């Protein structure tokens, strides 16, 4: 194995975003962009594209059901 070779990638188990940046970070892929679309249900989650919103749907659903 070479130094610097990626052997594993995964989403973080948790993340924290400062309040002033939360509207600029996609809740699924964590890309930082100046303009994101807010979730129409919670108006808290923001997504860079429809694919990220759909991919994050199951995680979001579990949060709403158990909260």
Long-range contacts (C-beta under 8 A, 24 or more apart in sequence): 22-46, 26-52, 27-52, 27-56, 27-60, 28-52, 28-53, 28-55, 28-56
